[in-house]
Amino acid sequence: MNTRERQPIFPSEGSIHSRNPSQEVNREKYQFASDNTAGLCPEALEALVKANAGSCAAYGEDDWTAEAAQLFRDVFECDCDVYFVFNGTAANSLALASLCQSYHSVITHEKAHVETDECGAPEFFSNGTKILLASGEGGKPELEKVEQLITRRKDIHFPKPKVISITQPTELGTLYSPRELLAVGSLARKHGLRIHMDGARFAQAVAALGVPPRAISWEAGVDVLCFGGTKSGFGFSEAVIFFNRELSREFDYRCKQAGQLASKMRYLSAPWIPLLRDGLWLRYAAQANRSAQMLSDGLRRIPGIRILYPCQANAVFADLPTPIHLSLQSRGWHYYTFIGGGGARFMCSWSTTLKDVEALLRDCAGGKKAEEEENEQNI
Ligand SMILES: Cc1ncc(COP(=O)(O)O)c(C=O)c1O
């Protein structure tokens, strides 16, 4: 299904922008459409309120931003450069642009967000860097295919491969193990390429793998990580983390030109402080992962439903029989069906509860029962 055929966020309206605010919307049953539908976690909200007191220096010269950046250095056990931007598309695009010249190319998986969901922003912000696509199981580009893309052409007429971009967890909810990442790193090093990691859900990856953040970032050779705050419980804010600090040269100018340098930067940086300070980011991510696991286990038990990819973080992809799908839709459940290789995608967030999962499973089972009754009547 292409983007034009996407289901609207609110089923009864064509577009959120044309929605009349006075119209009642049943908000209770939207939890699984995306981890973007969740609100702010209380600590992020509280941090915004705290940061709101008084005035402070603008454009990232404030103490909140300095503290958040230092916490990232502590979490990653490394002297990295940290920047904050408003959203994931900007984080990925600007990070990639800082790794490439316009005549370079970025190799990524065919279903990567940078390819399918960023409206050409990576190419735009890098002034034309080409994205080359590799296929592979579970949202991970097959390394043999990546190597073929790197070595296939060495002539001046071909956009020179410069970056491998990977997503952790992948767009299909699967994870790279530290070992797999080391293999990506060694391939990149062998050919002098850099590594960009789209970590919109990096927190969920660390929580699921139970490894130190360094093990799936700089130790594996990642040069730049885009670490998602939005999907960790914020309203906005993504951290662009340069482990290779040479690559961050003039990144602040890049952000400014792209309209991504927040003048009141404290509102992007302060929410990270309570999350990073005492491991809260991992507790919330683990909660999202647990919900997804329960959902996956529950769906698997309903006859006719097939789980499409291993549930390793906070996404569940399932093939639903049409009657169950229609029944869920009619009961107000909302989830996407255009992401990945088809099927329904259920996304869990920091705020997904056991009750939410149980309610969805109940309605799936109800849909299954209705299907059986209809079949009996037709006999
Ligand atoms: C894998 C991935 N990367 C990046 C993003 C961030 O995108 P946005 O620009 O909507 O914040 C998302 C959001 O859905 C995502 O799923």
PDBQT file of the ligand as one rigid body, heavy atoms in Angstrom, charges set to zero:
ROOT
HETATM    1  C1  LIG A 401      12.502   3.826  12.340  1.00  0.00    +0.000 C 
HETATM    2  C2  LIG A 401      12.078   5.257  12.517  1.00  0.00    +0.000 A 
HETATM    3  N1  LIG A 401      12.985   6.235  12.353  1.00  0.00    +0.000 NA
HETATM    4  C3  LIG A 401      12.677   7.524  12.561  1.00  0.00    +0.000 A 
HETATM    5  C4  LIG A 401      11.402   7.903  12.937  1.00  0.00    +0.000 A 
HETATM    6  C5  LIG A 401      11.131   9.341  13.250  1.00  0.00    +0.000 C 
HETATM    7  O1  LIG A 401      10.321   9.995  12.398  1.00  0.00    +0.000 OA
HETATM    8  P1  LIG A 401       9.664  11.416  12.664  1.00  0.00    +0.000 P 
HETATM    9  O2  LIG A 401      10.282  12.337  11.706  1.00  0.00    +0.000 OA
HETATM   10  O3  LIG A 401       8.222  11.196  12.394  1.00  0.00    +0.000 OA
HETATM   11  O4  LIG A 401       9.942  11.825  14.071  1.00  0.00    +0.000 OA
HETATM   12  C6  LIG A 401      10.418   6.931  13.071  1.00  0.00    +0.000 A 
HETATM   13  C7  LIG A 401       9.043   7.317  13.398  1.00  0.00    +0.000 C 
HETATM   14  O5  LIG A 401       8.076   6.659  13.179  1.00  0.00    +0.000 OA
HETATM   15  C8  LIG A 401      10.758   5.569  12.860  1.00  0.00    +0.000 A 
HETATM   16  O6  LIG A 401       9.859   4.595  12.998  1.00  0.00    +0.000 OA
ENDROOT
TORSDOF 0
